[in-house]
Amino acid sequence: MTPKVKLHSIKTAIPGPESRKIYDEEQKYVASGRQRVSQLAGIALDHGEGATLTDADGNTYIDLYAGIAVASLGHGHPRVAKVIGKQIERLSVGTFATKERSEAFRLLSEVAPKGLNRSHLYSGGAEAVEAGLRLARSATKKHEVVSFWGGFHGKTGGVLGLIGDESKKGYGPLPGGRYQVPYADCYRCPFKLTHPSCGLLCVEFARDQIKNSSAGDVAAVLVEPMQGTAGNVIPPDDWLPAIKSVAKENGALLIADEMITGFGRTGKMWGIDHTGVEPDIVTLGKGMGAGFPVSAVLMSEQLGKSEPFGKPSASSSSYGGNPLAAAAVAETIKIINDEKLVDNSRKIGGQMLHRLNTLKEKYEFIGDVRGKGLLIGIDLVRDLKTREPLSRRVTEQIFLEALRRGVITMTYFPRVRINPPLVISEEQAETGVAILDEVFTHVRDHLDWRAA
């Protein structure tokens, strides 16, 4: 008998009394600057189960957010809980070889992109990206880095200057030798052109930018195969191969940052699998530990020997690859394979994309719907012709209306991000989209969304 799929269930006003009590208590001590989604929601969570989350008042929400693509296996997966619990009773720190670490590195090597069968484990995304940059510098003996408008690679000092939006303002001076070029964000093309007739002008612009701005010492081109923070942006399939050519022309390594796109998120194991590009280095994180804080850098055996990166202790980390993290990585990979979650991402993501595209025909404020697998983006606009984004006032209202109806999703920006756990069922996905449809009807009929 097939187990019953858990759906949303709203029993109180949102936030409910117990949520308010816990949230208010936390506010006395927590510092400013945490994620907008938790500040807006104002709820206190109690537990999760698969693709649902339940708050302290017993209200259950369909999760289309997944901790920003971290909860790849959903919440409370029994196999992960069992493995982590067993491991913490035995050994939890250190980088000595263990049976669990050996298995994690082997499994990672088996699913890794072609030729990248060596890895280092770390505990955060920015830490892994910084390690990837150190590796590129070691291998090329050069120091400059090219990244992209809209890109996000973490918030530490070494990668802050590679962020491709305004969020880095106020943190200057930023490290030198960083150059940013346009991403293939076709709905918001900076050249106001259309693919493919544009001839990938953004790539030609990148060539000119590097030629005229750099010191001719580019070590790496750092790129997300699909951008998450910018709004789940999906470039055309011929763009990344062209960027690989740019890296090669400059004697630079191509680093694919697969923090969000890795481990089945896009309906294939890796974001690069949609294009056939073979990067020199890959950085991983988020879904690879199903919630356990672990990240990684993948490389070839030969590249990993580059010095100083390859010297003893030169690339290690106190928390990186500890037995707990290794156990989480190994079990996550096994579950992704056993439960065919890459296939589920492709199937359910395709169905959600189709349904959301029907909503695009229904509502004037939906300007664009795009996606690969369970990485889906929507642009909400005031005007279909000018593509002026909906105001934050309206999008935050959309988020709250969805929450009150039983869905948590990143609709509080005009570039909506939908990235549920890979375990989401067809019924949960359909219900989540139906609730968004209901919310959009409310916005159309009750809000002055053009003027607000």
DODO-642910 format. One record per residue (C-alpha): residue in one letter; x, y, z. Coordinates in steps of 0.2 Angstrom, whole numbers, padded with zeros to 4 digits, always signed. Layout:
! DODO-642910
AXYZ
...
//
This chain:
! DODO-642910
M+0000+0000+0000
T+0007+0017-0005
P+0009+0028+0010
K-0002+0044+0011
V+0007+0060+0005
K+0007+0073+0018
L+0000+0090+0012
H-0003+0107+0020
S-0014+0110+0035
I-0018+0127+0042
K-0026+0127+0059
T-0023+0145+0066
A-0019+0162+0061
I-0001+0164+0054
P+0009+0166+0064
G+0000+0156+0078
P+0001+0160+0096
E+0015+0147+0100
S+0025+0153+0085
R+0024+0171+0091
K+0029+0167+0108
I+0045+0158+0102
Y+0049+0170+0088
D+0048+0185+0100
E+0059+0176+0113
E+0072+0173+0100
Q+0071+0192+0095
K+0079+0196+0112
Y+0095+0188+0108
V+0097+0185+0089
A+0107+0198+0079
S+0101+0207+0064
G+0105+0201+0046
R+0097+0184+0045
Q+0088+0177+0031
R+0073+0188+0025
V+0062+0172+0023
S+0062+0169+0042
Q+0060+0187+0046
L+0045+0189+0035
A+0036+0173+0040
G+0038+0176+0059
I+0034+0158+0062
A+0043+0145+0073
L+0046+0128+0066
D+0044+0112+0075
H+0048+0098+0063
G+0049+0093+0045
E+0044+0078+0035
G+0049+0075+0017
A+0043+0090+0008
T+0033+0098+0022
L+0037+0109+0037
T+0026+0110+0053
D+0026+0125+0064
A+0025+0126+0083
D+0006+0128+0082
G+0004+0112+0071
N+0002+0121+0055
T+0009+0111+0040
Y+0016+0119+0025
I+0022+0112+0008
D+0040+0117+0006
L+0045+0125-0010
Y+0060+0133-0003
A+0071+0118+0005
G+0082+0130+0015
I+0087+0138-0002
A+0090+0121-0010
V+0099+0113+0005
A+0086+0100+0010
S+0089+0090-0005
L+0081+0074+0003
G+0068+0084+0012
H+0066+0085+0031
G+0069+0071+0043
H+0074+0057+0031
P+0075+0042+0042
R+0090+0035+0034
V+0100+0051+0036
A+0095+0052+0054
K+0100+0034+0058
V+0117+0036+0050
I+0121+0053+0058
G+0115+0046+0075
K+0125+0031+0074
Q+0141+0040+0068
I+0140+0053+0082
E+0140+0040+0095
R+0157+0033+0088
L+0167+0047+0081
S+0163+0065+0075
V+0179+0075+0073
G+0196+0074+0064
T+0203+0070+0047
F+0210+0053+0050
A+0205+0040+0037
T+0189+0030+0042
K+0178+0018+0034
E+0165+0031+0032
R+0176+0044+0025
S+0183+0032+0013
E+0166+0027+0007
A+0161+0046+0005
F+0176+0050-0006
R+0173+0034-0017
L+0155+0038-0019
L+0158+0056-0023
S+0171+0051-0036
E+0159+0039-0044
V+0146+0052-0047
A+0158+0067-0051
P+0160+0075-0068
K+0172+0066-0079
G+0190+0066-0074
L+0187+0075-0057
N+0189+0060-0046
R+0198+0069-0032
S+0190+0080-0019
H+0193+0090-0003
L+0178+0092+0009
Y+0174+0108+0018
S+0160+0115+0029
G+0153+0130+0019
G+0151+0136+0001
A+0162+0151+0002
E+0176+0140+0010
A+0175+0128-0004
V+0175+0142-0018
E+0190+0150-0009
A+0199+0133-0010
G+0194+0131-0028
L+0202+0149-0031
R+0218+0144-0022
L+0219+0128-0032
A+0217+0138-0048
R+0231+0150-0043
S+0242+0136-0038
A+0240+0127-0055
T+0241+0143-0066
K+0253+0153-0056
K+0241+0168-0060
H+0230+0177-0049
E+0215+0186-0057
V+0197+0180-0057
V+0183+0183-0069
S+0165+0181-0062
F+0147+0186-0068
W+0134+0199-0065
G+0121+0191-0054
G+0133+0178-0048
F+0134+0173-0029
H+0148+0163-0022
G+0147+0167-0003
K+0150+0181+0009
T+0168+0179+0015
G+0181+0192+0011
G+0189+0181-0003
V+0174+0179-0013
L+0164+0195-0008
G+0171+0204-0023
L+0165+0191-0035
I+0146+0194-0030
G+0138+0201-0046
D+0125+0212-0037
E+0124+0227-0026
S+0124+0217-0010
K+0143+0219-0008
K+0142+0238-0007
G+0148+0245+0010
Y+0161+0232+0012
G+0175+0240+0002
P+0189+0241-0002
L+0187+0224-0011
P+0202+0213-0017
G+0209+0218-0033
G+0211+0207-0049
R+0192+0203-0050
Y+0182+0207-0066
Q+0164+0204-0069
V+0155+0201-0085
P+0137+0199-0090
Y+0128+0182-0087
A+0117+0175-0101
D+0101+0181-0091
C+0091+0182-0107
Y+0074+0189-0100
R+0084+0204-0093
C+0098+0204-0107
P+0108+0220-0104
F+0110+0222-0122
K+0091+0221-0125
L+0093+0207-0137
T+0085+0190-0140
H+0094+0173-0141
P+0099+0166-0152
S+0099+0180-0164
C+0110+0190-0152
G+0124+0179-0157
L+0129+0178-0139
L+0135+0196-0138
C+0137+0194-0120
V+0152+0182-0123
E+0160+0194-0135
F+0158+0208-0122
A+0166+0197-0109
R+0181+0194-0121
D+0183+0213-0123
Q+0181+0216-0104
I+0195+0204-0100
K+0206+0210-0114
N+0204+0229-0109
S+0202+0227-0090
S+0213+0213-0084
A+0232+0212-0082
G+0233+0197-0093
D+0234+0186-0078
V+0218+0177-0076
A+0219+0161-0066
A+0200+0156-0066
V+0183+0160-0074
L+0171+0156-0060
V+0153+0153-0066
E+0137+0145-0060
P+0130+0134-0073
M+0113+0141-0068
Q+0112+0156-0056
G+0102+0154-0040
T+0103+0170-0030
A+0099+0180-0046
G+0082+0172-0048
N+0085+0154-0054
V+0091+0160-0071
I+0094+0147-0084
P+0106+0152-0098
P+0104+0145-0116
D+0114+0128-0118
D+0126+0136-0130
W+0132+0149-0118
L+0143+0139-0106
P+0153+0130-0119
A+0157+0148-0126
I+0162+0153-0109
K+0174+0138-0108
S+0182+0144-0124
V+0185+0161-0116
A+0193+0153-0101
K+0204+0143-0113
E+0209+0158-0123
N+0215+0166-0108
G+0225+0151-0101
A+0213+0151-0086
L+0204+0137-0078
L+0185+0135-0078
I+0177+0133-0061
A+0159+0127-0061
D+0151+0132-0045
E+0137+0119-0043
M+0132+0124-0025
I+0114+0125-0030
T+0114+0115-0047
G+0123+0100-0041
F+0116+0083-0034
G+0101+0082-0046
R+0093+0099-0043
T+0091+0103-0062
G+0085+0086-0067
K+0103+0080-0071
M+0116+0076-0058
W+0126+0092-0062
G+0121+0108-0070
I+0135+0106-0083
D+0127+0090-0089
H+0115+0100-0099
T+0129+0107-0110
G+0143+0094-0111
V+0155+0106-0104
E+0170+0099-0094
P+0176+0111-0081
D+0193+0110-0073
I+0187+0112-0055
V+0169+0110-0047
T+0163+0117-0031
L+0149+0108-0022
G+0138+0111-0006
K+0120+0114-0001
G+0111+0097-0005
M+0126+0086-0004
G+0124+0083+0015
A+0105+0084+0015
G+0106+0098+0028
F+0123+0093+0036
P+0135+0108+0033
V+0147+0101+0021
S+0155+0107+0004
A+0168+0101-0008
V+0180+0105-0021
L+0182+0092-0036
M+0198+0091-0046
S+0208+0079-0056
E+0222+0070-0048
Q+0236+0079-0057
L+0228+0097-0054
G+0227+0093-0035
K+0245+0090-0034
S+0248+0109-0039
E+0258+0118-0025
P+0256+0126-0014
F+0238+0119-0014
G+0244+0101-0014
K+0256+0103+0001
P+0252+0094+0017
S+0240+0104+0027
A+0239+0118+0014
S+0221+0113+0009
S+0214+0105+0025
S+0201+0112+0037
S+0197+0108+0055
Y+0179+0103+0051
G+0181+0098+0033
G+0178+0080+0030
N+0175+0075+0048
P+0167+0058+0050
L+0150+0065+0053
A+0150+0075+0037
A+0157+0060+0027
A+0143+0049+0034
A+0130+0063+0028
V+0138+0064+0011
A+0139+0045+0008
E+0121+0042+0014
T+0114+0057+0003
I+0122+0050-0013
K+0116+0033-0009
I+0098+0039-0006
I+0098+0050-0022
N+0103+0035-0032
D+0091+0022-0023
E+0076+0034-0023
K+0080+0040-0041
L+0079+0058-0036
V+0087+0065-0051
D+0073+0057-0061
N+0060+0064-0049
S+0068+0081-0051
R+0066+0080-0070
K+0049+0073-0070
I+0041+0084-0056
G+0050+0099-0061
G+0044+0097-0079
Q+0026+0096-0073
M+0028+0111-0062
L+0036+0121-0076
H+0021+0117-0087
R+0008+0122-0074
L+0017+0138-0070
N+0018+0142-0089
T-0001+0141-0089
L-0002+0154-0075
K+0009+0165-0086
E-0005+0165-0099
K-0018+0169-0085
Y-0009+0184-0075
E-0003+0200-0083
F+0011+0201-0070
I+0020+0185-0074
G+0033+0190-0086
D+0044+0175-0087
V+0044+0157-0082
R+0060+0146-0084
G+0067+0131-0076
K+0077+0115-0077
G+0071+0101-0065
L+0067+0108-0048
L+0076+0124-0051
I+0062+0136-0057
G+0062+0155-0058
I+0048+0167-0061
D+0049+0186-0065
L+0035+0196-0058
V+0033+0213-0067
R+0022+0228-0067
D+0022+0229-0086
L+0025+0215-0099
K+0033+0227-0111
T+0045+0236-0100
R+0048+0222-0088
E+0049+0233-0074
P+0049+0222-0058
L+0034+0221-0046
S+0037+0231-0031
R+0044+0223-0015
R+0028+0228-0006
V+0017+0217-0018
T+0029+0202-0018
E+0031+0202+0001
Q+0012+0201+0001
I+0012+0187-0011
F+0024+0178+0001
L+0013+0181+0016
E-0003+0176+0007
A+0005+0159+0001
L+0011+0156+0019
R-0007+0159+0026
R-0013+0146+0013
G+0001+0133+0017
V+0015+0136+0006
I+0033+0142+0010
T+0042+0148-0006
M+0054+0162-0011
T+0041+0174-0018
Y+0046+0189-0008
F+0057+0196-0022
P+0050+0200-0040
R+0062+0186-0046
V+0053+0171-0038
R+0064+0156-0034
I+0055+0139-0033
N+0067+0125-0027
P+0058+0111-0017
P+0066+0096-0009
L+0070+0083-0023
V+0058+0071-0014
I+0043+0081-0017
S+0028+0071-0024
E+0017+0075-0039
E+0002+0079-0027
Q+0012+0090-0016
A+0019+0100-0031
E+0002+0101-0039
T-0005+0107-0023
G+0009+0120-0021
V+0006+0127-0038
A-0013+0127-0035
I-0010+0138-0020
L+0001+0150-0029
D-0013+0151-0042
E-0025+0156-0029
V-0013+0169-0022
F-0010+0176-0039
T-0029+0178-0041
H-0030+0187-0025
V-0017+0199-0030
R-0025+0202-0047
D-0042+0205-0039
H-0038+0214-0023
L-0022+0223-0025
D-0017+0238-0035
W-0001+0228-0041
R+0003+0240-0055
A+0004+0256-0043
A+0009+0248-0027
//
